[in-house]
Amino acid sequence: MADEPSLDPLDAIVSLNFKITERERRSFKVWCAERGISQVEAFRKGVELLRTQAGGT
């Protein structure tokens, strides 16, 4: 049986908008592609690592 979608509005997919240079954007895109991961996966993992490093939740 497939997973039921969450009804919690905090689990909804939304856009995250911030500005970086074109050079940074391309570098990040290539880095992710070389490793076979999505940019979303890389962003989430980066946030997770920063939280761990900073002792956050």
C-alpha positions as CSV (number, residue, x, y, z in Angstrom):
1,M,0.0,0.0,0.0
2,A,1.3,3.4,-0.9
3,D,2.2,6.0,1.8
4,E,-0.7,8.3,2.6
5,P,0.1,12.0,1.9
6,S,0.4,14.1,5.0
7,L,-2.4,16.5,5.8
8,D,-0.2,18.7,7.9
9,P,0.3,22.0,6.1
10,L,3.8,22.2,7.4
11,D,4.7,19.2,5.3
12,A,3.6,20.9,2.1
13,I,6.3,21.4,-0.6
14,V,7.1,25.1,-0.9
15,S,9.7,27.2,-2.7
16,L,12.7,28.6,-0.8
17,N,14.0,31.8,-2.4
18,F,17.4,33.3,-1.8
19,K,20.0,34.9,-4.0
20,I,23.5,33.5,-4.9
21,T,25.8,34.3,-7.7
22,E,25.5,32.5,-11.0
23,R,28.9,31.0,-10.4
24,E,27.8,29.5,-7.0
25,R,24.6,28.2,-8.6
26,R,26.4,26.4,-11.4
27,S,29.1,25.1,-9.1
28,F,26.4,23.6,-6.7
29,K,24.5,22.2,-9.6
30,V,27.6,20.5,-11.1
31,W,28.7,19.2,-7.6
32,C,25.3,17.6,-7.1
33,A,25.2,16.1,-10.6
34,E,28.7,14.6,-10.2
35,R,27.5,12.9,-7.0
36,G,24.2,11.8,-8.5
37,I,22.1,13.6,-5.9
38,S,19.4,16.2,-6.3
39,Q,20.0,19.8,-5.2
40,V,17.2,19.4,-2.7
41,E,18.9,16.3,-1.2
42,A,22.2,18.2,-1.0
43,F,20.5,21.2,0.6
44,R,18.7,19.1,3.2
45,K,21.9,17.2,4.1
46,G,23.8,20.4,4.4
47,V,21.3,21.8,6.8
48,E,21.4,18.6,8.8
49,L,25.2,18.7,9.0
50,L,25.1,22.3,10.1
51,R,22.6,21.6,12.8
52,T,24.7,18.7,14.0
53,Q,27.8,20.8,14.0
54,A,26.1,23.7,15.8
55,G,24.4,21.4,18.3
56,G,21.0,22.4,17.1
57,T,17.9,20.2,16.6
